[in-house]
Amino acid sequence: MALTQLSHVNLRTADLDGLIGFYGEVLRLELGWRPPFDFPGAWLYCGEHPVVHLVGETRPRAAEDPRLEHFAFAAEGLAEFLAHLRACKVAYWVRIVPGNEQRQVNFLDPDANHIHVDFDRSETADLSDYDGR
């Protein structure tokens, strides 16, 4: 067996509409079909693939609840993506992965979930951190 791509990430949230809006605006994911589960939620698509599954909760997440450390997407167009994050006023920090020099653009969603978007080492841009202001 060989893994070929990220299938999806499942996130619990007390702010379902807020996360749908954030992922739609910042990552340009599109709301799509979701099975008719008996609990609130949404599936957000990257092309034909539902990559972020949101589960609506009626209570805020408690500190002891499991937290997702991060999830990642591969992408092209580093400079354009950084400009887009700045236009959306989303703070980010960039790291270069030791060994392969991949560029990781790291940021948090409104529920403080850590995301990074990975770009090939051949892509160039100003890799300075941005504080969201």
C-alpha positions in Angstrom: 0.0 0.0 0.0 1.2 3.5 -0.8 -0.5 6.7 0.3 -1.0 9.0 -2.6 -2.8 12.1 -1.2 -4.5 13.6 1.9 -8.1 12.3 1.9 -9.6 14.6 4.4 -9.4 16.2 7.8 -12.2 16.2 10.3 -12.6 19.2 12.5 -15.1 19.8 15.3 -16.3 23.4 15.7 -18.8 25.4 17.6 -18.6 28.0 14.8 -19.6 26.0 11.7 -20.6 29.0 9.6 -17.4 30.8 10.6 -15.1 28.0 9.5 -17.1 27.5 6.2 -16.5 31.1 5.5 -12.8 31.0 6.5 -11.9 28.0 4.4 -13.9 29.3 1.5 -12.2 32.7 1.5 -8.7 31.8 2.5 -8.1 28.4 0.9 -10.9 28.8 -1.7 -12.4 25.5 -0.8 -16.0 25.0 -1.9 -19.0 23.8 0.0 -20.2 20.5 -1.5 -22.3 17.4 -1.1 -22.3 15.7 2.3 -24.0 12.5 3.4 -27.2 13.2 5.4 -25.7 12.5 8.8 -28.0 13.2 11.8 -25.6 15.9 13.1 -24.7 19.3 11.8 -21.7 19.7 9.5 -20.3 20.5 6.1 -17.8 19.1 3.6 -15.5 21.5 1.8 -14.0 20.5 -1.5 -10.7 21.0 -3.3 -11.7 20.2 -6.9 -13.6 16.9 -6.8 -12.2 15.8 -3.4 -13.9 16.6 0.0 -10.8 17.5 2.0 -12.1 19.2 5.1 -15.0 17.7 7.0 -16.5 20.0 9.6 -18.7 18.7 12.5 -20.8 21.3 14.2 -20.9 21.2 18.0 -23.2 23.0 20.3 -20.5 23.6 22.9 -17.0 25.0 22.7 -14.2 22.5 22.7 -12.8 21.8 26.2 -9.1 22.1 26.8 -8.8 18.3 27.4 -10.5 17.4 24.1 -8.2 16.0 21.5 -6.8 18.6 19.2 -5.5 18.3 15.7 -1.9 19.5 15.6 -1.9 20.4 11.9 -2.9 19.3 8.4 -1.3 20.2 5.2 -2.0 20.7 1.5 0.5 20.8 -1.4 0.2 23.8 -3.7 1.8 25.8 -6.5 2.0 29.6 -6.6 3.8 30.6 -3.4 4.1 34.4 -4.0 0.4 34.6 -5.0 -0.7 32.6 -1.9 1.3 34.8 0.4 -0.2 37.9 -1.1 -3.7 36.3 -0.7 -3.1 35.6 3.0 -2.0 39.2 3.5 -5.1 40.5 1.7 -7.2 38.3 4.0 -5.2 39.6 7.0 -4.3 36.1 8.1 -1.0 35.9 10.1 1.5 33.3 8.9 5.0 32.1 9.4 7.1 30.4 6.8 9.5 27.5 7.4 11.9 25.8 5.1 12.0 22.0 5.7 15.5 20.7 6.4 16.6 18.2 3.8 14.3 19.0 1.0 14.0 22.8 1.4 10.2 22.7 0.8 8.5 25.9 1.8 5.8 25.6 4.4 3.4 28.4 4.9 1.9 28.0 8.4 -1.2 29.7 9.8 -4.1 29.1 12.2 -7.8 29.0 11.4 -10.3 30.8 13.6 -10.5 27.7 15.9 -6.7 27.7 16.3 -6.2 24.7 14.1 -2.7 24.7 12.6 -2.5 24.4 8.8 0.4 24.5 6.5 0.5 24.7 2.7 3.6 23.3 1.1 5.4 24.6 -2.0 8.3 23.3 -4.0 11.8 24.6 -3.1 12.0 26.1 -6.6 9.3 28.7 -5.8 10.5 32.1 -4.7 8.9 34.8 -2.7 9.5 37.0 0.3 9.4 34.4 3.1 9.1 37.0 6.0 6.6 36.2 8.6 3.4 38.3 8.6 1.5 39.3 11.8 -1.9 39.7 10.2 -2.1 43.5 10.5 
